[in-house]
Amino acid sequence: MAETNPVIDKLFSVGAHFGYSPSRRHPSASQYIFGAKGGVELFDLEIVAKLLGEALGFVKTLASERKVILFVGGKAEAREALKRTAERLNLPYSAGRWIGGSMTNWGEIKKRLNRLEELSTLRERGELAKFTKKERLLIDREITELEGMFGGLRGLQKNPDALFVIDPKQEAGAVAEAKQLGIPVIALMNSDCDRLSVTHPIPANDAAREVIQYVLGEVADVYEKSLPPAVPVAPATPSSN
């Protein structure tokens, strides 16, 4: 009996092989298609498993060098899983509408993040009491707005070293900025996406929550396991004075 590939079995069980109809297929995705059934194209899971392994190898390299991955995915099926994964790894994310210029206009974005930190610190310290009721209301409103737009980027000090994108067609703005800046892109991408827009493609069903959760889980596991040990902080030397 031929040996089974557990990765292929898992990809099949979560429905990773389902693409879209032939009419929606991007020409560059043809190389990943095995056939069609019921009007829906099917990905070749042997190819998918191979490319998933290559993408995870790249994630391993990034983690071993403590490189920062920015997770991007605003579609409804992806938001919660993407946010949980990024928070688990203490990495930045964009789980809503991509804000144009988040990387190409990083200086301006950094100003907004600094403003968010400033206002949040004031509120946490209870220092808003010195403002009028109307001013406190406006500050709370500004915090909510900034948190909604940039909250996932808090802690980011510079442009990321790589992007992990769910559905690069929907996240075309983020992918275009990454390409402009030479930032590599790992992407879970369906048959309607342009393979040439990303560096490390994972061709699979990017509209199914189970597929998204599985791939994100694999990325998170590899990243965590590949991080180098933390350097212990030497205790302070007592002063001789």
C-alpha positions, 0 to 999 in steps of 0.5 A: 500500500502506498504511503499517504502524505498527512499534509495532503490528507489534512489539506483535503479534509479542510477543503483546500482543493476547492478553487473557483469556476474556470471563468474566474481563474487567473492565467497564472494559476493554471499550473496549480489546477488538477481538474474540475468537478461540478463547475469548480476547479480543483487544486493539485494538492501535491503541488499545494503541499510542496509550496506550503512546505516551501513557504513554511521553510521561509517562515522558519528562516524569518523566525530564526533571524527574529524577522517581523512578519505583518499579517494581512487579511481583511475578509470576513472569513480571515479576520479573527483567525488572523488576529489571533495568530498575530497576537499569539506570535506578538506580531503586527497585523491588519485585519480590516481595510488596508490603509493606503500608505501603511508601508510606503508612507511609514513616517506618517503612519508612525505619527498616528501610532505615536498619537494613539500611544500618547492618548492611550497612556493618558487614559490608562493613567487617569489623566483625562480628568483634567480635560472637560467632558467634551474634550474627554469625549473627543479624545475617546472618539479619537482613540477608538478611531485610531485603534480601529485603523492602526491598532494591529500595528502597535509596537511596529517600529519600522516596515516589516521584513515580510507579509503574510497575506490571505487573498492577495487579490483583495489585499492588492494595495498591501501587496503593491506596497510590498512589491514597491519596497522589495518586501517578500510576500507569502500568500494563501491565494485562490485560483483568481489571484495572480501568482506573479504578485507574490513571492511564496504562493500557497495556492488553495481555497482562501475563502474557507475558514478551516483552510485559513485556520489550518495554514495560519496554525502551521505558520504560527507553529513553525515561527514559534519553534524556530525563534532563537532562545532569548538572550538572558539579561545580566543582573545589574552590578551593584555600585561600589559607591 
